Amino acid sequence: MCRLMHKPKYMKRPLSIIFMLCAGGLMTFAQPVNDNNTPLHLMKPVYETGYGVPATADMKNTIDRVLRYIDAETPATLADKNSGREWAYGDKASALKGVTPDMRLKQGGFRLTSYEWGVTYSGVLAAYEATGDTAYLNYVTRRHGLLAEIAPYYKKLHDAGKTIDVNIRRIIAPHALDDAGAVCCSMIKASLSGAMKAATLRPLIDNYADYILNKEYRLADGTFARLRPQKNTVWLDDMFMGIPAVAYMGKLTGETRYYDEAARQVLSFASRMWVAEKNLFRHGWVEDMQPHPAFFWGRANGWAILTLCEVLDVLPADHPQRPQLLDLLGKHAAGLAALQHHSGFWHQLLDRNDTYLEASATAIYTYCLAHGVNKGWLDAKAFGPVALLGWQAVQSAVNGKGQVEQVCVGTGMAFDAAFYAHRPVHVMAAHGYGPTIWAGAEIIRLLQSQHPKMNDSAVQFYDQEVPTNEPIFNYDGKIRY
């Protein structure tokens, strides 16, 4: 007689291996899988990018790899373009007295003063707050410190009519919101957190804020606007390039006028850009265009929801426009969640699944949805699994060097689908790095403050810690299997 010893719980292949003890010893044979001999519902699926509750250590390893890469690619150093002479942050400041227009920021892969790097500084600061790892703090303080230290010397050269490095000129004399808002906001955060002395960065912060509030082009009603590609064009990008810095000026100074202006700008953008039937924002709006085409570009919608998160982070709880902004955030989050691809990514054009899957927008959404859950603005059960799936996608886009792949390059505005669908992607597109670190930091916070668990092979979020690793369980405040 033979006796059944073991049958696997689940199989990947359509055979079940049955182990039986017989008089002559152990023997095995295969039989076709069926519903009687195999719990098919526990078969392991093969996911494109991964699935489940990620390990914090793995997430930290991913963002550490990105940090090491950008640290090497963005030296905190000046270099003479002719002689090669260098001055690094931390060297004696007296050497700066002899600075000339030929001295420029040493060129690595990315620009220390671009809006993409403003995003990166904010993301890296968030990673420091989430992990306590001083490597993140040092990255920001060295580069912010460099910019603050060299600014007075280059301002003298600029005021004297000298042509200076354009990457330094952005901090001396901003020409657009792209030059000002994101870096300004990161510097305010560094000051408020105590990462740097407020007095060190305040001159640059005030200079940026002066441009945003007093010099940027606007529509007649005061909405931030541009004169390209058409006269009086509103870009969704400019929600992020301008508004968060205004809101954070309120936090820095305590003056309510900044909060009022930030909230007014958000609602003014929404009055033109929000498409209610889609729960998405159009990328561009032109004052004399009728009808207004609506192209739902991924990264631009990222800038919009990131703006809502940034403003809500500092807007006083009793501000009269706060409920409207929270309502808009909830609707936008729902619109985005409904369009997530099963890999965890979002498409370049959100509502067109024939366009490619793009990493920078995915990273921004991952951060914002996780942040909304962590802040209590969004329901954890509804949006927590979406955020975790987004992280699986983001993590898959980080290669072994720490480069972020699948990132759309800088993108202007158009009113046809081909323009967006065929924008190139490149690992040197700077837009992916800050959002990736920011997303990783916020998912780490999510895992620290929320209670995700796998149940019946699906990610679920619970109101309290669930003390079981059973593959399936009932839950009503107690655990039942």
N, C-alpha and C positions, 0 to 999 in steps of 0.2 A: 504494500500500500504506500502511496505517496501522500504527503501532507503539505498544504500550502504554507509557505514560510513568509513571503513578502510580496507585496504588489506596490509598485510606485504610486505616489499620489497623483502625479501628473506627468505627461510626456510631451516632448516637442514633436516627435515623429509619430506617424500613424501605426505604431506597433507598441504593444505592452509586453514587457519582459516578466515572465512568471517564474519565480524561484520555488522549487519543490524539493523536499527532502524524501529520498527514496531509500530502499534497502541498500542499494549499491552506492549511496552517497548523494551529493548535491547535483541536481541537474536543472537546466534551464531550457525553456523553449519560448518562442515568440508566437503571439497570436494577434490578429487584427484588433485594433482599438475599437471599442464600442461603448455605449452608454452604461452598460452593466459593469464592465471591468475597469473603467477609468473615469475619474471625476473630470470630465472635459472642461468644466468651467474654470479649473485651476491650471489649465495648460498655459505655458508661458508665451505671451505674445512677443514679437520682435518689433521693437519701436525704432523709429528713424533716428531719434536723438537721445533717447533715454526717457525714463518715466519713474515716478515715485518721489519719495521724500529724500532729497539729497543730503549727503553727509556734510556737516559744516567744515570739516577738515579739507574735503575735496574742493569745496567752494573757495576756501581761503587759499588753497594751492593755486587755483585758477587765477584769482585776482592778483595774487603775489607774482605770478608769472607775467601778467600784463604790466604790473608796476615795474618790475625789473626791466622789461623791454622799454617802456617809455622813459625810465630814468636814464638809460643808456642813450636814448635817441634825443633827449632834450637837455643838453648840458647847461648848467647855470653859470655861463661863462661869456665874456666878451672876447672878441678876436679881431685883430687888425687885418683887414682884407688884403693889405699889401705886404706887411712885414711878418704877419703871423703871430705877433706878440699877443699874449693872452692875459686877461684879468679874470679870475674866478671869484665867485661869491665867497666871502670869508677872507680874501686877501686884504691887505692894508688899503683902507679907503683913500688914503692920501694919493695913491697912484691914479685915482680918477681925475685929479686936478689937471692932468695932462691929456685927458681924453680928446680925441679928434673925430671929425665926421667919418673917418675911415674905420673907426672901431664900431663893430656891430655885434649883435647877439650871435654867438657861434652857431652856425647852421647845423642842426641835426635833421631828423626826419620830420619834425613838427615845429610849429611856431608858438613860442611861449606867450604871445599876447593876442592870439586869435580867439574868437568866440568859442571854437571847439575846445580850446585849452582852458577857457573859463569854466566850461562844463566839467572838464577833467579835474580842475582844482576842487570844485565842489564835490565831485564823486570821490576823490581821494581823501578829502576831509571827512566825508561820511564813512569811509572805510576805516579811518583812524578811530572815529567815535564808536564804530561797531565792534572793532577788534582790539583796540588798545595798542596796536602795533605801531611803534614810533617811526618805522620806515615810511609810513604814509604821511605822518605829520612832517617829517623832515623833507619829504619831496616838495610839499607845498611851501613850507617856510623858506626854503632855500630859493625858490623861484620868485615868490612874492617879495622876499627880501632883496633879491637882486634887482628887481624892477624898481622898488622903492629907492634903493641906494643910488642907482644910476640916473634916475629921472631928473633931479635938479641940474646935473651937468649937461644933459642933453637938451633940457629946456633952454638953457643959455645959448647953446649952439643954434637951436631952432629959432629962437627969438631974434638971433643975429642974422637970420636968413640963410643959414647953412642947411644943406641937404643931409639929412641923417637917415639912418637905417629905418626903413618903413615899419619894421616890427617894433622899433622903439617909438617912432612917431605916433603909433596908435595910442600909446599911453600919455603922450605929451599933448597931442592935438587930434582927438578922435574925429573921424569924418563920417561915421555912420553908427547906427546902433550895434552893428556887428563888432565894431571896435570897442564898444564901451560896456554894454549891459552885463554880459556873462562874467567877464573878468571882474568888474566892479562888484557884482553880487558875491563872488567867491571871496573877495577881499573883505567885504563886510562880515561874512560868515567867519573868516579867520580872526577878525578883530573881536567879534562878539563872543567867540568860543574861548578867547584867551590864547589861541595858538600863536598870535603875534600881538605886540603892543599896538593899541589902537592908534597912537600917535605916529607910528611908523608908516601905516598905510593910509591914514586919513587924507593927506594931500592928493593922492591918486584917486581915492574914492570920491572926494569932493569934485575933482576935475571931471571924472566920468559922469557924475550925477548932474553937473552943470550942463554937459553936452546933452544928456538924455532929456532933461526937463526944459532946457532953454534954447537949444540949437537944432534939435532934430526936426526934420520936415514933418508937417502935420496937415490933415484935412481941416476944413473950416471949423469943424466941431472939436478939434484938438486931438483926433485919433492919429497915432503914429502912422506915417505913410511914406511912400517913395515916389520918385519920378521915373521909375523904370519897372517893368518894360513899357508901361503906359503912364501917362500923366495921372496922378492921384490914384496910385495902386496901393492897396493894403495887402501886406504879406502876412500870412499866418505865422511865419518864422519870427516876426517882430514882436509877437506877444512875449516870447521868451527873451529876445534880445534886449527888450526894454523894460518890461513890466516888473519882473521879480526884483530887479535892483531898486526900483522906486519903492516897492513894498518894504524891502529890507532897510531902506533909508528911514522909513518910519520906525522900525525896530531900533536902529542905531541912534536916532535922534529923539525918539519919543513924540515926534510931531505928527498929528493926525492927518495933516494935509497930504502926506505921502501915501498913507493908507487909502485915503479918499480917491486920490488920483489913480492909484493902482487898480482899485476896484472899478472905477469908472472906465478905465482903458479896457479891462477885461470884458465888461459888458458891451462896450462900444464895438470891440472886435466881434463879439458873438452876434451882435445885431446884424452884422453884414456876412459873417462867415459860417455861422452855425446852420446846418441843414437838418431840421428836426426829424424828417422822415427817415433819415439815415443814422441819427445820433452821432454824426461826424462833422468835422469842419472842412470846408473847401480850402484849397491852398491859397487862392488869390481872388481878390475882388477889385474891380476897376470902376471908378465912380460913374463914368458915362457909358458903361457896357450894359446892354439889355438884349436878351436875358443874361444872367450871370452863370457861366458854365461852372460846374462843380467837379473838380478832380481831387480825389481824397488821397493825397500823397502821404505815405506812411510817416516819414520823419517829421513833416510839418504838423501832423496830428500829434506826434510825440511832443513837439515844442509846446503845443497848446495844453495838453494835459499836464505836462511838467510845470507850466506856468501856473495852472490852477493849484497844484500841490505846493509850489513855492510860495504863492500868495497866501494860501490858507494856513501855511505853517506860521506865519507871523501876523496875519490879520486878527485884530482883537475879537474875542468871542462875542462881544456885543455890537460889532460893527453892523450897520443896517443892511449892507449888501452881502454879508457872509452867507445867509441862507440861499441866496440866488447862486452864489458860486458853488456851494456844496451840492445844490440840485444839478447844476451843469456838470460838475465832476461825476456825479452818479450816472447821469445819462450818457456821458461820453464813455465812461468805463464800461457800461453795458453794451454800447455800440461797438466798442473795440473787442470785447470778449466774444461777442457773437461772430466775429470775423477771424478769430485765431485759426491758423492752419493746424492740422492734427500733429504736425511735427513740433509745434510750439512757436514757430515763427509767425510773422505777419507778412502779407504781400506788399510789394513796392507801391502799387495802387491798391488800397485796402479792399475795395469791393470788386476787384478784377483778379480772379484766381489764375488767370493766364499770365500774370506778371510775376517776376521772381520773388523769392523769399529773402527778406532784407534784415540784416542783423542790428543796425543802429536803432531803428524804430522799435524792434522787438526788445532791445535792452531798455529803452526808455519806458515802454509800456510795462515791462516787468518791474522796474523800479516803482513806477507810479501806482500800479495796482497793489503791490506789496506795501507800499507806504500808506496808501489809503486804508488798507486793512489794519496795519499797525497803529494808525491814528484813530481808528474807529469810525472813519468816514464811509468805508465800504464794508459790506458783509463778508466775513471771513469764509463762510461756507460757500458762497457764490464765486468769490474772486480769488481766494487763496489757491485753489487748484490751478486756476489760469496762470497765476503768477509763477507757481512752481514749474509748470510746463514751459512757460516762457524762459525760465532760467535754464532748463535743460537744453533749449535751443541756443541760447546765448553761449553757454559753456561749450557747446559743440562747435561754435564758430571761432573759438580761441585755439590757435595752432600751438605747436610745441615751442615756438619762439616767444609766445606771448602776443603775437599779432592777432588782430581781430579781422576775420575774413567776412565776406558777403556784405560789405558796407558800401552803400551808394555814395559816390563822390559828391562834391558840392553841386547844388542844383538850383537853377534859376526858376523862372515861372513860365508856363506855357498853357495853352488852351486846347491841347489835343493829347490823346492817350499815348501816341508813339514817343513823344518827348520823354515822358516819365518811364515808360516801359523799357526803353533802351538806354537809360542812363548807365554808365559803366559802374562797376564795383572795383575796389582796390584795397589792398591791405594798408596802404599809406593814406587812405581817407581818414582824416583825424576824428571824424564824427563818432566812431565806434568805441573809442578808448575810455573816455569819461563815463558814458552810459553803462559800459560793461562793468567797470569797477563799482559804480553807483548801484547798479542792479544787484551785484553780488553782496555788497554791504547790506542792502535792505533785506535781501532774502535771509542773510545770517540773522538779522534782527527778527525777521518773521519767525524763524525757527526757534529763536530764544523766547519769544513772547506768545506764540500761538501753539496750537496742539494738532498738527497734521498727523494722520495715521493711514496706513494702507488697510482697507477693508474690502473684501471681495474683489481684490486686485485693483481697486480704484483709490485715488487720493481723496481723503475726506478731511475736513477741518472740524474739530470738536471744541466744545466750550471749556473743557478741562482735559488734563492729561488722561490718556486711556492706557491702563496698565496691562496690556496684553499684546502679544505678537501672533495671536491666532489669525489665520488667513481670512476667516469670516466670523463676525460677531454682531449680535444685536446690541443696541445701545439706547438706553432711556434714562441715563444717569447711573445705571448699573450695567455691568458687562454680563451678557448671556451668550453662550456659544450654541 
